[in-house]
Amino acid sequence: MFVKNKMTSFLMPMKKYIVAILLFFTTIIYSQKTDKKNSEYAPVEITKSDGTKMRVLFKRITLPGLSNFKQIFGGNQNTNVKIEYKTSENGPTEKINSKDIVSLKFLDKNEDEVRAYERLSIRMFDRNNVLKDTKQVLYMPQVYDGKISIYGEANFICQNISRAPSNRNNFINCEYAYSTFYLKNNDENFAVTPMDIKLFNVKRSYDNFVNAFKAAGKECPEFTKYLEAFRKKMDDKEFEKKIREDAISYRKEVKKKSRELDLSKEERLNYVGEKLFFYEAQFYIGIVKEYEKNCPN
């Protein structure tokens, strides 16, 4: 099961390592490899809290600022910050409060959607299996659009980044660690996370994982029955071993492939991160598809 793999990745000497968020999806388009002749602003469609939409220009997201996207919005906790934008290339800089933004769509030069982010209010199960509001508000990219939508991000561990020179080679000391996912029933105004990386109790992690899907699936007896059977399967040592071995094997395969491709270190980091992120995402998507199959109404 992914829980142990994530915990193993996380239990590294914390004096030498810090956890950083790298939103690799946007770096393909907004990387520092962009021609300097191009605008430093990129087109974005904003949906505001009142439902109105506006097309504006945001500053491009770049490496090696590994937390750039979160910093723009004030980090995990603070969503009450001013964000700069322009309505035209030569127009004045204006500001909007991040709490007034419900979602963003980053667009390419043809104004086609590249990646969408939505504002999520996060809930999590406590030690008594009670779903509690964490008071966290995150802006997350959507991974799967369904009756239960899935959002997520890749997390990278970087060595000594605080002491590294301030240049674009900082990312060479980073590697993919794990992914974080969030589930949101389209009829609800909150998202629930199935995995708490800070929770080291495996049994509780498994319980929380299943309970998160139950919360997202609401009242659906067939899906509940599927999840309860799945929870029992999670205790099967052979099942857990196969999941773990398959994940390790795939990671080795991806890293090997990345070394065979003609990629820069930055591109290799993005390639590995994206492949492993979507590998884990398929696990969550598979469970959501069971919900859609068993709960058509």
C-alpha positions as CSV (number, residue, x, y, z in Angstrom):
1,M,0.0,0.0,0.0
2,F,1.2,3.5,-0.7
3,V,1.2,4.5,3.0
4,K,4.4,2.7,3.8
5,N,6.2,3.8,0.7
6,K,5.4,7.4,1.5
7,M,6.4,7.0,5.1
8,T,9.7,5.4,4.1
9,S,10.4,8.3,1.8
10,F,9.6,10.8,4.5
11,L,11.7,9.3,7.2
12,M,15.0,10.7,6.0
13,P,17.4,12.8,8.2
14,M,15.5,16.0,8.6
15,K,18.6,18.0,9.3
16,K,19.7,17.5,5.8
17,Y,16.3,17.5,4.0
18,I,13.3,19.6,3.7
19,V,10.0,18.9,2.0
20,A,9.2,21.2,-0.9
21,I,6.3,21.4,-3.3
22,L,7.1,21.4,-7.0
23,L,4.2,21.9,-9.3
24,F,5.8,20.4,-12.3
25,F,2.7,20.7,-14.5
26,T,3.2,24.4,-14.9
27,T,7.0,24.4,-15.3
28,I,6.8,22.8,-18.8
29,I,5.2,26.0,-20.0
30,Y,6.4,28.6,-17.5
31,S,10.0,27.4,-16.9
32,Q,13.0,29.7,-16.9
33,K,14.0,28.2,-20.2
34,T,11.4,30.5,-21.7
35,D,12.9,33.0,-24.2
36,K,13.6,36.3,-22.5
37,K,11.9,38.0,-25.4
38,N,8.6,36.5,-24.4
39,S,6.4,38.3,-21.9
40,E,7.0,37.5,-18.2
41,Y,3.2,37.3,-17.9
42,A,1.0,34.4,-18.9
43,P,-2.7,34.3,-19.7
44,V,-5.0,33.0,-16.9
45,E,-8.7,32.8,-16.6
46,I,-9.9,33.6,-13.0
47,T,-13.3,32.6,-11.6
48,K,-14.2,34.9,-8.7
49,S,-16.3,34.1,-5.7
50,D,-19.3,35.9,-7.2
51,G,-19.1,33.6,-10.2
52,T,-17.8,36.2,-12.7
53,K,-14.8,35.3,-14.9
54,M,-11.9,37.5,-16.0
55,R,-9.0,36.9,-18.4
56,V,-5.8,38.4,-17.0
57,L,-2.1,38.0,-17.2
58,F,-0.2,36.5,-14.2
59,K,3.6,36.4,-13.8
60,R,5.0,33.2,-15.1
61,I,5.7,30.4,-12.6
62,T,9.3,29.4,-12.7
63,L,12.0,27.0,-11.3
64,P,13.8,26.8,-9.0
65,G,11.3,28.6,-6.8
66,L,9.9,25.2,-5.6
67,S,7.1,26.8,-3.6
68,N,6.3,29.7,-6.0
69,F,2.7,28.8,-6.5
70,K,2.0,28.4,-2.8
71,Q,3.9,31.6,-2.1
72,I,1.7,33.5,-4.5
73,F,-1.3,32.5,-2.4
74,G,0.4,33.0,1.0
75,G,1.1,29.3,1.7
76,N,-1.3,26.6,3.1
77,Q,-2.9,28.7,5.8
78,N,-3.1,32.3,4.5
79,T,-5.4,32.8,1.5
80,N,-5.9,36.5,2.3
81,V,-3.1,38.0,0.2
82,K,-2.9,40.4,-2.7
83,I,-2.0,38.9,-6.1
84,E,-0.6,41.1,-8.9
85,Y,-1.9,40.8,-12.5
86,K,-2.4,42.8,-15.7
87,T,-5.3,43.0,-18.0
88,S,-3.1,43.8,-21.0
89,E,0.6,43.5,-21.8
90,N,1.3,47.2,-21.5
91,G,-1.4,47.9,-18.9
92,P,-0.8,48.9,-15.3
93,T,-0.3,46.3,-12.5
94,E,-3.4,45.6,-10.6
95,K,-4.2,43.5,-7.5
96,I,-6.8,41.0,-6.5
97,N,-7.3,39.4,-3.1
98,S,-6.7,35.6,-3.3
99,K,-9.7,34.9,-1.1
100,D,-11.9,36.3,-3.9
101,I,-10.5,33.6,-6.3
102,V,-12.4,30.3,-6.6
103,S,-10.5,28.8,-9.5
104,L,-7.8,29.6,-12.1
105,K,-7.1,28.2,-15.6
106,F,-3.7,28.6,-17.0
107,L,-3.9,29.0,-20.8
108,D,-1.4,28.5,-23.6
109,K,-0.8,31.0,-26.4
110,N,-3.9,29.8,-28.2
111,E,-5.8,30.3,-25.0
112,D,-6.5,26.6,-24.6
113,E,-6.6,25.4,-21.0
114,V,-3.3,23.9,-19.8
115,R,-3.9,23.3,-16.1
116,A,-6.8,24.3,-13.8
117,Y,-6.6,25.0,-10.1
118,E,-9.5,25.2,-7.6
119,R,-9.8,26.5,-4.1
120,L,-10.4,23.6,-1.7
121,S,-11.4,23.7,2.0
122,I,-9.7,20.7,3.5
123,R,-11.2,18.3,6.0
124,M,-9.4,15.3,7.6
125,F,-10.2,12.5,10.0
126,D,-8.9,12.9,13.6
127,R,-7.7,10.1,15.9
128,N,-11.4,9.3,16.7
129,N,-12.3,8.9,13.0
130,V,-14.3,12.1,13.2
131,L,-14.1,14.3,10.1
132,K,-12.8,17.7,11.1
133,D,-12.3,21.0,9.4
134,T,-8.5,21.6,9.2
135,K,-9.0,25.4,8.5
136,Q,-6.7,24.8,5.5
137,V,-7.6,26.3,2.1
138,L,-5.5,25.1,-0.8
139,Y,-5.4,25.8,-4.5
140,M,-5.0,22.4,-6.2
141,P,-4.9,21.1,-9.8
142,Q,-7.7,18.8,-10.8
143,V,-6.5,15.3,-11.6
144,Y,-9.8,13.6,-12.4
145,D,-13.2,15.3,-13.2
146,G,-16.0,13.0,-12.1
147,K,-18.9,12.6,-9.6
148,I,-16.0,12.6,-7.1
149,S,-13.3,14.9,-8.3
150,I,-9.6,14.2,-7.5
151,Y,-7.1,16.9,-6.9
152,G,-3.4,16.5,-6.1
153,E,0.2,17.6,-6.1
154,A,3.6,16.0,-6.3
155,N,5.9,16.5,-3.3
156,F,9.7,16.5,-3.7
157,I,12.4,16.3,-1.1
158,C,15.3,18.6,-1.6
159,Q,18.7,18.4,0.1
160,N,20.3,21.5,1.7
161,I,18.2,23.8,-0.5
162,S,18.3,26.5,2.1
163,R,22.1,26.7,1.9
164,A,22.3,26.3,-1.9
165,P,23.3,29.2,-4.0
166,S,20.4,31.3,-5.3
167,N,20.5,30.0,-8.9
168,R,18.4,27.8,-11.2
169,N,20.5,24.7,-10.4
170,N,19.0,24.3,-6.9
171,F,16.5,21.8,-8.2
172,I,19.3,19.3,-9.0
173,N,19.3,18.3,-5.3
174,C,15.6,17.4,-5.4
175,E,13.9,14.1,-6.0
176,Y,10.3,12.9,-6.1
177,A,9.1,11.7,-2.6
178,Y,5.3,11.1,-2.7
179,S,2.0,12.6,-3.9
180,T,-0.9,14.1,-2.0
181,F,-4.5,13.7,-3.1
182,Y,-7.8,15.2,-2.2
183,L,-11.4,14.0,-2.9
184,K,-14.3,16.3,-3.4
185,N,-17.9,15.2,-4.0
186,N,-19.3,17.7,-6.5
187,D,-22.3,18.3,-4.2
188,E,-20.1,19.3,-1.3
189,N,-18.1,22.5,-0.6
190,F,-15.1,20.8,1.0
191,A,-12.5,18.2,0.1
192,V,-11.2,15.4,2.2
193,T,-7.7,13.9,2.1
194,P,-7.3,10.1,2.3
195,M,-3.7,10.2,3.4
196,D,-2.0,12.1,6.2
197,I,1.7,11.9,5.7
198,K,2.3,12.8,9.4
199,L,0.3,9.8,10.6
200,F,2.6,6.9,11.4
201,N,-0.1,4.5,12.6
202,V,-0.6,2.1,9.7
203,K,-4.0,0.8,10.8
204,R,-5.4,4.3,11.3
205,S,-3.9,5.3,8.0
206,Y,-5.8,2.5,6.3
207,D,-9.0,3.4,8.2
208,N,-8.7,7.1,7.2
209,F,-8.0,6.2,3.6
210,V,-11.2,4.2,3.3
211,N,-13.3,6.6,5.4
212,A,-12.2,9.5,3.2
213,F,-13.7,7.7,0.2
214,K,-16.9,6.9,2.2
215,A,-17.2,10.6,3.1
216,A,-16.7,11.6,-0.6
217,G,-19.1,8.9,-1.7
218,K,-21.8,9.9,0.8
219,E,-24.8,7.5,1.1
220,C,-24.2,4.7,-1.4
221,P,-24.6,1.2,0.1
222,E,-22.9,-0.6,-2.8
223,F,-19.9,1.6,-2.7
224,T,-19.7,1.3,1.1
225,K,-19.7,-2.5,0.7
226,Y,-16.9,-2.3,-1.9
227,L,-14.8,-0.1,0.4
228,E,-15.3,-2.4,3.4
229,A,-14.1,-5.4,1.3
230,F,-11.2,-3.3,0.1
231,R,-10.3,-2.3,3.7
232,K,-10.0,-6.0,4.6
233,K,-7.9,-6.6,1.6
234,M,-5.5,-3.9,2.7
235,D,-4.5,-6.1,5.7
236,D,-3.6,-8.9,3.4
237,K,0.2,-9.1,3.5
238,E,0.5,-10.5,0.0
239,F,-1.7,-7.7,-1.4
240,E,0.3,-5.1,0.4
241,K,3.6,-6.7,-0.8
242,K,2.4,-6.7,-4.4
243,I,1.4,-3.1,-4.3
244,R,4.7,-2.1,-2.8
245,E,6.8,-4.2,-5.2
246,D,4.9,-2.9,-8.2
247,A,5.4,0.7,-7.1
248,I,9.2,0.1,-6.6
249,S,9.5,-1.6,-9.9
250,Y,7.7,1.2,-11.7
251,R,9.8,3.8,-10.1
252,K,13.0,2.1,-11.2
253,E,11.6,1.7,-14.7
254,V,10.8,5.4,-14.9
255,K,14.1,6.5,-13.5
256,K,15.9,4.2,-16.0
257,K,13.9,5.6,-18.9
258,S,14.6,9.2,-17.8
259,R,18.3,8.5,-18.0
260,E,18.0,7.2,-21.5
261,L,16.2,10.3,-22.8
262,D,18.0,13.4,-23.8
263,L,16.8,15.5,-20.9
264,S,18.2,18.3,-18.8
265,K,18.3,17.7,-15.1
266,E,15.3,20.0,-14.7
267,E,13.4,18.1,-17.4
268,R,14.3,14.8,-15.9
269,L,13.0,15.9,-12.5
270,N,9.7,16.9,-14.1
271,Y,9.5,13.7,-16.2
272,V,10.0,11.4,-13.2
273,G,7.7,13.4,-11.0
274,E,4.9,13.5,-13.5
275,K,5.1,9.7,-14.3
276,L,5.1,8.7,-10.6
277,F,2.4,11.2,-9.7
278,F,0.0,9.8,-12.4
279,Y,0.9,6.3,-11.4
280,E,-0.3,6.9,-7.9
281,A,-3.3,8.9,-9.2
282,Q,-4.5,5.9,-11.1
283,F,-5.0,4.1,-7.8
284,Y,-7.4,6.8,-6.6
285,I,-9.1,7.1,-10.0
286,G,-9.8,3.3,-10.0
287,I,-11.6,3.6,-6.7
288,V,-13.7,6.6,-7.8
289,K,-14.7,4.7,-11.0
290,E,-16.0,1.9,-8.7
291,Y,-18.2,4.6,-7.1
292,E,-19.4,5.8,-10.5
293,K,-20.2,2.2,-11.5
294,N,-22.1,1.4,-8.3
295,C,-23.7,4.8,-7.6
296,P,-25.1,6.0,-10.9
297,N,-27.6,8.4,-9.3
